[in-house]
Amino acid sequence: MDASLPAEYLVSTALGEQLFVSGDAVEDESFVTLRGAVFKQEAVDFTLSQLDSLIEALTAAKQNAMRLLD
C-alpha cells in the first residue's frame, strides 16, 4: 500500500451499521476520521468483539496518520 494514501478501516456495529475509520495527516497535524450513518442515531451499541475491532481500527488509523507525518 502507498504510504501517502490514507488507510480506511471498516467496522460493523451491533446495529448493523457500517463505520469507516481512516487516518490521515495534513501539514503537522494527524487526523483520525470516523464516518458513517451510525452517528445520526442517539445511541450506538457495540459488542465487546466489535469494540475490539473499533479500537484496532482506530489504532491502525492513528499509526497510518503518524507515519504520513514522518
C-alpha positions in Angstrom: 0.0 0.0 0.0 1.2 3.5 -0.8 2.2 5.2 2.5 1.0 8.6 1.1 -2.6 7.3 0.9 -4.8 7.2 4.0 -5.9 3.7 5.0 -9.5 3.2 5.7 -10.9 0.5 8.0 -14.4 -0.8 8.2 -16.2 -1.8 11.4 -19.7 -3.0 11.7 -21.8 -2.1 14.8 -24.3 -4.2 16.7 -27.0 -2.2 14.9 -25.8 -3.5 11.5 -24.4 -0.1 10.5 -21.0 0.3 8.9 -18.5 2.7 10.5 -15.5 3.8 8.4 -12.3 4.8 10.3 -9.5 6.4 8.5 -6.2 8.1 9.4 -4.6 10.9 7.5 -2.1 13.7 8.0 -2.2 17.3 6.9 0.9 19.5 7.4 1.9 19.0 11.0 -1.4 17.5 12.3 -2.6 13.9 12.1 -6.3 13.1 12.0 -8.4 10.1 12.7 -11.8 10.3 10.9 -14.9 8.4 11.9 -17.8 8.5 9.4 -21.0 6.6 8.9 -24.7 6.9 9.3 -24.4 5.4 12.7 -23.6 8.8 14.2 -27.0 10.2 13.3 -28.6 8.0 15.9 -28.8 8.8 19.6 -27.1 5.7 20.9 -24.7 3.2 19.3 -24.2 -0.2 20.8 -21.1 -2.2 20.3 -20.5 -5.8 21.3 -17.2 -6.4 23.0 -15.8 -8.0 19.9 -16.9 -5.0 17.8 -15.4 -2.6 20.3 -12.1 -4.5 20.0 -12.4 -4.2 16.2 -13.1 -0.4 16.6 -10.1 0.0 18.9 -7.9 -1.9 16.4 -9.1 0.2 13.5 -8.6 3.5 15.4 -5.1 2.4 16.4 -4.2 1.4 12.8 -5.7 4.8 11.5 -3.6 6.7 14.1 -0.5 4.8 13.1 -1.1 5.5 9.5 -1.6 9.2 10.1 1.6 9.4 12.2 3.5 7.5 9.5 2.4 10.1 7.0 3.9 12.8 9.2 7.4 11.2 9.2 
